[in-house]
Amino acid sequence: MGSVPDELIPLEEIVAITDPASLLELAWSHEPTLRLRDRHAVLDRLQQLLDATDPPPPAPPGRDWHQELLAERAIDAAADVRLAEALELAERVLSEADPACRIAIARATLAQARAWAWEGTEETRRRGDEALAHAAELFRQLGHSDWHGFAVFWRGYSVYFEAGYIRRGAELEREALEILAPDSPRRATVLNFYADALVELGELDQAEVALAEAEELANRDGNHFQVGYVLWTRARITAARGDAYATERLLREVERDAGDWFSTHIGIAFLTDAAVLLNTLGLDAQADSYLDKALARAGDAEEAVRQARAMMLARSGDPAHALEALQALVRGDWLDKRLVWRHTLLSAWATFRAGRGGAGELAARALEQAVQRGGGIGTALAHERELTLALAPLGELAQPAPGARLARDLLLDDGNGGRRFVVRLFGTPTIKDADGHQIELPTGMPGELVRMLAVEPNGLPTDMVLEAFFPDAPLDSARQRLRQVLTRLRAAVGDELVIRAGEHLRLAPAWVDVREFLAAADRVRAASGPRAVQRAYAALALWQDPLLPSDPYAGWAQEIRAQAEYRHLAMLDLVAADAIRRRSHQEALTALEAAMRADPEDTVRPVRAAEQLRELDRESAADFVASQRVPPTNV
């Protein structure tokens, strides 16, 4: 990455510098490029120079070498998330420095503000916001546009973006770019983080534009870290677009050419982010490899590691363990508030996979949280597209929760102008309009006609409807009776639900659960491994037994009922087999019991269910299940 090696400045060159002002200028120059080893060596040399010289080298009016050194140490401590140390050093400067020492005071204010923002409570976030605004003003008064722009950037990133207020964070980062000069060494950094914010918002094309400028500047300056960060952010874009192997390639390139930043907490953040990205894309083995590296570096007490593990368990590990891990994060000192919605969504997914109630309410709440924090539905779709869409049908049922409307909007959006109705044929048939109002269908043939058309994506010729409804009636009589059915239907619900075009009848554009179920089940065939299992669960989220209960003997319903039941069993068998392979015994048992209820004549599944019960140390239940052809309830 880049053409200029990121090597440590020879120690003899640093030792030869005896001017504190020159050392500080050099340390400042390393800050935006994250040449951390060089910066630390320069500050160590300044410390050595000040300690060894009595009296210390004189400073011009308004400068204090000791205080400026302490301020730089505070900034480094804040950057390395050593918050208590950063606050202690910054407070020393702010309480001891002469008011005329404007550089030391402004830099210490920046360090203090960043540490407060990173502490993560609402109170410290508020104090950090005020202090960063103050630091920005101090830098503006100093006439230092680089520091001024960077303080505005840190306000956008650490106060707003990290707290989950993505839109406001992006606005401040954009303001920082307007302050920074085109040749500023900090511009590439801000562009990278601005691109990150755009990715969070789902604005991927705009993020690519920002990254292109960042990459050009990073290559111009030979800034290895920034080139690597461009690739890292680009990997997040390719992940949002669903390109698994491009994402993996970019992540490996970042890791291969990483500089000294890789040994800091940023390196751990990269490893855990890589694990989550790859897990999201179904590359579980590669994801586990990155998580193992993060564990080796930081241990399982590190917050980023625990967060990544919980998210990965929720998506494709033991769902009960996932829920425990996600709850532990909520109870802990978790800082990354921008991921609250995502943790709630993953809790919904793990809850559904575990066969527990409440998944729909959690999914609706996750969508509401995504919108409240300023990211909106675009954020959910950019980072958890498949799970968001898979859980939307459950979330839509969670009325009157505000997130249920958001879920319904997702169901209605087909990318071609939007659907107008939500039709559910599993369980009690229901039809809702775009506002969530239920449409009451008349009994008899008018309601049956709507249901018959609902299962046919392209509608039906009137001849087929006549054959289904009036097989023995003369043609003229059958047509007259069909007109009467349509008249009753229009009188009850208006003329927008069923559309007649010549000799063809069709339902108005609508989301129909059984059609979506069949399509989701078919998509499983195009995948393998964890991705196939995730798609199988997505199909199962659409299943509500029974299908078309009000039409048990209708001939037109028999074929689609058979198709749905066959796919339902296939999906349950797939997830059960995967759970058995992963030794997720309760998860496997939940799927097997559902399949046994759907197919009580099968003799193989009870044996497998008994095996899972024995693994769970439920011997008596296992013996009972093994002896039964029909699965017991509440075992």
N, C-alpha and C positions, 0 to 999 in steps of 0.2 A: 504494500500500500504506500504510494508516494515514492519519490525518487531520492529523498534526502534522509540518510539514516538518523534515527533518534538516539544519538549517543551522548553519554555524559561528557560535559566539558572537562578537559583534562584538569586534574586537581591543581597542578602547578600554575595553571593560568588563573584559577580562582584565588589561590593563595597570594598571587602576585598583586592582586588588586588591594589597594590600601585606602581608597576613597569610599567612605560610607555611601555617599550619594550615588556613585557608580554601581555599588553593590545592590542598592535598593532598586535602581533603574533596571539592573539585570534581573533581579527577582521578579519585578513587575512584568518584564517582558516574557517570562516563562509561565506566568499565570494563565493567560488565555490559551496557550498551546498545550497546557498540562504536561510540560516537561518537569515532572514532579521531583525527580532525583536532582536535576540541575538546580531547581529552585531551593530545595532543602540544603544542598551543598553551599549555595550562595548565602543563604541566611545563617548557616552555621559559621561561615567565614566572617560575616558581619558580627556575629556574637563573639567570636574569638578576637576580632580586632578591637571591639569595644571593651572586652574584659582585660585584654593585654596592654592597653594604652592608658596611662594615667598622667595627666587627665586625658579623657577620650578626645578623639579628633573634634575640633570645633564645628558647630553646625551654624548655618546662616540663620538670620531672624526667621521665626516661624517654623523652624525645623527642630526636632529632637530625635536623635538617632535611636536612643533606647526605646522611646515610646513608639516610634515607627516600626522598630523591629518587633516589639510586643504585638502591635496591630497586625503585622504580617503573620506572626505565629498564630494569632487568634483566627485569622482568615483560613489558614491551613487546617487548624483544628476543626473549624466548622465544616470545611470541605470534606474532611475525613470522618465526619459525624462523631467527633469527640466533643459533644455539646457542652458538657460541664466545663471542660478545659477552655473551650472557646469563650464561653460566657465569663469565666474568671479572668482571663487575659484581657478581654475587651473592657470589662469593668475597671480593671486596673488603669488602663489607658484613659478611659473617660473620667475617672475620678482624680487622676494624678497629672494629666497633661495640662500644660498652660493653654488657655483658650486660643492663644495665637497659633498653636500647632495644629493648623487646620487639616493637614494631610493625615496625621496620626488619628485625629478625632474622627474624620470622615471614614477612614479605613476601619477603625475599631467599631464604629456604628454599623458598618456593613457586616462585619463579622458577628456582632451581637444580634443583628436582625436575622441573619441566615440561621443562626443557632436557635433563636426563638421559633422561627418558622418551622424548622425541622423537628422541634419537640412535639408538634402535632396536635396539641389541644386547641380548643377554640380560643382560649385566652391568649396563649402564646402566639397563635396565628395572627390574632388581632394586633398584638404588640409588634410582631415581626413586620406586619403590613405597614404600621405607622413608622417604624424605624427604617424600613427600606425606602419609604417615600422621603423621609428626612435625609437619609444618606444620598439619595439621588439629587436632592436639592443642594446638599453640601458639595457634591462633585460638580454640579452645574455652576455653582458660584466659583469653584476653583478653575472653571474653564476647561475641565478634563472631560471631553465628550465620551471617551472610551469608558471611563469609570461611571459616568452618568448613565450611559446606555446600558451598561452591565447591571447597575443597581435596579434599573427599571425591569430588565430581563429577570433578575432574581426575584423581584416582587411577583412577576407574572408566573414564574415557574414554581418557586417554593411556597408561596402564599396561596396562590389560586389553583394552578394546575395540579399540584400534589394533593391539594384538599378536595379535588374533584370538580372544581369550577372551571371546566376546560375552556369554555368560550371566553371567559374573562381573562384567563391565563394567556390564551392565544392573542387577544387584543393587546395586552401589555407587551408581549414578545414582539408583536408587529410594531408597536410604538418604539421599542428599543432599537429595532432595525432602522427606523426613520432617524434616530439620533446618531447611531454609529456611522462613521465615515465609510465610504465604499471600500477603502483599503484597510479598515480596522482589523487587527488580528483577532478581535473578539467576534467579528461578524459571522464567521463560519460556525462558531459555537452556537450563537443565537439562532442562526438559520436551521441548524440541526434540531434544536429543541423546538423551534417553531414548526418544523416539519413533523416532529413527534406529536405536537398538539393537533395538527391537522389530521394526522392518522387517527388519533383518538376520536376526532369528530367525524371520521369517515370521509373526509375530503381528500381522497388519495391522489387525484390528479394535481391539485394545488400543492400537496406535499412533495410530489416529484419535482415540481418547479423550484421549490425552496431548496431541495436537496441538490439539484443540478448546480445552483449557484454556490452552495456550501462546498461541494466537491471541487469546483473550479478554484475557489479560494484556498482550500486545504492543499490541493496539489501545487498551487502557486507558492505557498509558504512552506511546503515540505512538512506539513503538520500530520504526522502519522496518526495521532489519536483522532483527529477530525475526519481523516479519510476512513478510518475504521468505523467511526460513529456513523458516517454516511452509509456505509454498507450495512451496519446494524439496523439503522432506520429503514433502509430499503428492504431488508429482510422482513421487517414488520409490515411493510406495504405488500410484499408478495404473499405473506401469510394471510393478510386481510383479503387478498384476491383469490386465495385458495390454491396457490401454486406451491405444493409441498416441497418439490425437489429443488426449485429455485431458492426457496427459503433456506433449506439445508445447505446448499452450496454457498450462499452468502454468509451464513453463520460460520461455516468452517473457514472461510476466507478471513473473516474478522479474527477468529481465534488463532489462525496460523500466523498472522502478521501483527499480533497485538504488541503494543509497547509496554512501558513500565506501568501504565494505568491498570494493566490486567492484574497486577498484584495488589491493588487497592480494593476497597468495597465496590468500586465500579465494575471490577472484574467479576465479583460475585453476582452483582446485579445482571451482568451480561449472561452468565451461565444459567441463572434461574430463568431469565426471560427466554433464553434459547430453549430451555426445557419445556416451558409452557407453550411457546409458539409451535414447536414440533409435536407436542402432545395434542394441541388443538387440531393439527392437520393429520392426525392419525399415525404419526411416525413414533410410536411409543418406545421402541428400542433405542432409537437415537435420543429421544427425550430423556429416558432413564439414564443414558450415558452422561448427558450434561448435568442432570441433577446429582449424579454420583460425584462428579467433579466439584460441584458446589459444596456438597457435603464434606468432601475431603478437605476443602479449603476452609470452610467456616463452621462445620459441625451442625447438628440438627437443632441447636438453640438459636441459630441465626434466623431472624424474622423472614428475610426473603426466601430462605430455604423452606421454612415451614409453610409459607404462603404458597410457594410453587408446588410442594408436595400435596397440600390440601386440594389445590385446583386440579391437579392431575388425578388424584384419587376420585374426585367428584365426577370427572369425565369418563374415566375408564378403569378405575380400581374398585375396591370394595366400597359400596356406597355407604354402609353403616360407619366404616372407619372415616370416610370422607366427611360425613356430617359431624363426627366428633372433632376432626381436625379443623373444620371451618368454624365450629363453635369456639374452639380454643383460641383461634385468631381474634374473634370478636371480643373475647374476655381479656386478651392481652393488650400490650402497648403497640397497637398497630397504627402506623402513620399514613399508609397510602390510601387516603379516603376516596381517591378517584376510582378505586376498585370495589367500593361498597356494592354497587349495582351488580358487578360481575360475581362477587361472592354470593349474593342473594340468588342470582340466576343459577349458579352452580349448585347451591343448596337445593333449589327447586329440582334440578336434574337428578341429584343424588337421592332426593326424597322420592321422586318418581321411580327411579331404578330400584330403590329399596322396597317398593310396593306400599309406601305409606301415603296417607292422605295429606292434603295441604300443598301439593306441588303447584297447582294452579294459582293459589293465592300468592305463593312466593314468586312465581314467574311474573304475575301482574305487578307485584311490589318492585321487582327488579327493573322493569320497564319504567315505572314511575320514578325510581331513584335515578335512572340514567337521564331522564328528562329534567329532573329537579336540579341536578348538578350542572346543567348547561350543555351536556354532550348530546342529548337527544337520542332518538332511535338509531340515528346514523352511527353513534358510538357502539351500541349493542350489535348492530349488523356488521360493523368493521372488525370486531374482535371475537364475537361469539355468534356468527351468522347462523350456523346450523342449529345450535342449541336454542337460540332465540326463536327461530322459525318453528323448531320442533315443539317448543313449549307454548307458543302463542295460542294454539287451540285450547290448551288447558287454562291459560291465563284469561282467555276471553270468557270462560265460564265463571270467573271469579267476580262477577258483578255483585254489588255496586262499586267494587274497588276501582279507583281512578285508572289504574294500570290496565284494567279490562278493556277500556276503550282503546288504549294504545295497541293492545293485542288484537282487537277486532280490526283496527286499521291495517295491521300487518296481513291479516287474512284477506281483507278486501283488495289489497294492492297486488295486482297480477302483472304490473308493468305495462299494461295496455289500456290505460284509462281507468282502471279500477273496477272491481266488482260491486254489485249493489246489494247483495243479500248474503247472509250466512245461513246455510242449510245444514241441519244435523239430522241424519237418518239412523244413527246408532242410538239406541234407547228411545225415549219418547221423541218422535219427530218434532222439530221446531224450526221456524224460519224467523230471522231477525233482519230488520233493515239496517242501513248504515249507521243509524243513531242508536241501535240496540233495542229498538221497540219490537216486541214479538208480534208476528202476524198470525192471526187465528184463521186457520183454514176451515172451510165448511166440511162437514162430514160427508162420507160417501164418495162418489166418483170424482167430484171436484178436487178434494184433497188427495185422492189416490193419483189423479192425473199429474198433479204437481210432483209427487214423489216419484212417479214413473219417469217423468221428464228429467228430474234432478239426477238420476243415475246415468243419464245419457249425455255425455259432453256435447254432442252435436245435435241433440234433439231427435225427433222421430217424424217420419212421414205420417200424415193423418191416417193412411190406410192401415198402418201397423197399430195405431191407437184404436181404430175401429175394430180391428181383429181381436185385440186384447179385451176390449170392453163389451163389444156387442157381436160376438162371433156368429150368432145364429140369426141376427136381424137382417132384413133386406137392406141393401146399400143405402137407399134414400132414407129409410127409417133410421138407420145407424147414424147417418150424417146429421139428421134432425136432432137426434138425441145427444150427439156430441156438441152441437150448437147450444143446446139447453145446458149441458154441463159447463161450457165456457161462459155462458151468460150468468149462471149461478156463481161461478168463480169470480168473474169481474165485479158482480154486485157485492161480493164479500170483501175482496181485497184490492179492487181496482184492476186496471189493464196493464200494469207494469211488470207483473210477475211472470205471466206466460205470454209469449210472443208468437203470433201466428203470421207466417209469411207464405201466402198461397196455400199449397198442400203440405206444409211443414209446420210443426209445433216445436218450440224449444223453451227452456227456462231462461229468464233474463240472466245476464252475467252474474254468477254466484260462486262462492266458495262452498263446496259440498264435501262433507267429511268422508264419506265412503269413497268418493273419487280420489280424494287426496290420499286416503289410506292405501288404495291400490297402487297409485303412482309412487308413493313412498316405499312400499314393499318392493316394487319393481326396481327402484334405485339401489336396493341392497345388492342386486346381482352385479352391478357395475363396480362394486367395491370388494375389498378383502380385508382381513385382519380387523384391527380396532375400528377402522372407518365403517366396515360393514356392520359391526355390532352397534355402533352409534346410530347408524341409519335404521337398523332394525328397531331400536328403542324409539326412534322418532316416529316410525310407523305405528308402533304399539301405543304411543301417546294419543293417537287418533281413534283407537278402538274403544268403543263403549258397547258392551253386550246388552241386549241383542240388537241385531240389525233389522230394521223395518218390522218391528213387532206388530204394527197395525196391519200388515199385509202378509200374514203367515202363509196363505195359500195362493197368493197371486202368482200366476205363471211367469209374468215378466220379472219378478223378484228372485226367482229360483237361481238363475245363473249367477247373478252378481253376489247373492248370498253364499253360494258355493265357492266362488272365487275368493271372497273375503275370508271365509272360514279356513280355507286351505292356506292362504297367506298368513293368517293369524297364527296358526299352529307352526308354520315354518319359522316365523319370527321368534316365537317363544322358544322353539327348539334351538335356534341359533344362539340366543342370548344365554340360555341355560348351559349349552355346551361350552361357551366361552367362560362363563362364571365357574363351571366345574374345573376347567383348565387352570384358571387363576386361583382356585381354592377359595373362591368367594361363596361359601356354602349357603348362607341365608339368601343371597341374591339368586343362586341357582334354584334353591327350593321354591322361592316365590314364583319364578318362571315355570317351573315344573308343575306346581299346583294349579296355576292358571291353565296350563295345557291339559292337565288331567280333568279339570272341570269342563273344558271345551270338548274333550275327546275321551269320555269315560270308558270306552271299550278298549282302549289301548292297554297293553300289559307291560310295556317296557318302562314307561315313565314312572309308575309306582316303585319299581325296583331302584331306579336312579334317585327318586325322592327319598326313599328309605336310606340309601347310602349317604345322602346329604344330612339327614337327620342324625345318623350315627356320628358323622363328623362333628356335629353340633352337640354330641353327648346327650341326645334325646332318644335313648334306646327303646323305651316302651312305645313311643310314638312311631319309631322306625318299624318296629315289629308289626304294629297295627296297620300302618300304611302298606307294608309289603304284603299283608294278607288280604287287602281290599282291592277290588277292581275300581271302585268309585272313591275318590279322595275324600277323607274326612274334612269337616270344617272346624276351624279353631283348634287345630292340633297343637 
